[in-house]
Amino acid sequence: MKTLGNIIWVIFGGLHIALEYFIAGLILMITIIGIPFGKMHFRLEKLALSPFGKEVV
């Protein structure tokens, strides 16, 4: 059921959200101060692609 939910999620908007996190992460990695925030955006990108079955700690 998680796999089906993730597939439907990616089709109806998850890919768009993940792309936005990726672009924001790249922009934040330009400055030294933004590197920790850029790393967090890359982690959020993975979560945005398959949120079902994941746990945020």
C-alpha positions in Angstrom: 0.0 0.0 0.0 2.9 2.4 0.7 4.3 1.8 -2.8 0.9 2.7 -4.4 0.6 5.8 -2.3 4.1 6.9 -3.2 3.5 6.4 -6.9 0.2 8.4 -6.7 2.0 11.1 -4.7 4.8 11.5 -7.3 2.3 11.7 -10.1 0.1 14.4 -8.4 2.8 16.8 -7.1 5.6 15.1 -5.3 8.0 15.4 -8.2 7.3 19.2 -8.4 7.9 19.6 -4.7 11.1 17.5 -4.8 12.4 19.6 -7.7 11.8 22.8 -5.7 13.7 21.4 -2.7 16.6 20.4 -5.1 16.8 23.9 -6.7 16.6 25.6 -3.3 19.3 23.3 -1.9 21.6 24.1 -4.8 21.1 27.8 -4.3 21.8 27.5 -0.5 25.0 25.6 -1.1 26.5 28.6 -2.8 27.3 30.3 0.5 29.1 29.0 3.5 26.3 30.0 5.9 23.7 28.2 3.7 25.5 24.8 3.5 23.7 23.3 6.5 20.3 24.5 5.2 21.2 23.2 1.7 21.9 19.7 3.2 18.6 19.8 4.9 16.8 20.6 1.7 18.4 17.6 0.0 17.1 15.4 2.8 13.6 16.9 2.5 13.8 16.3 -1.2 14.1 12.5 -0.6 11.2 12.7 1.8 9.1 14.6 -0.7 9.5 11.9 -3.3 8.3 9.1 -1.1 6.6 10.3 2.1 4.5 7.2 2.8 6.3 4.8 5.1 8.9 7.3 6.2 9.3 8.8 9.7 10.6 12.3 10.4 12.7 12.5 13.5 
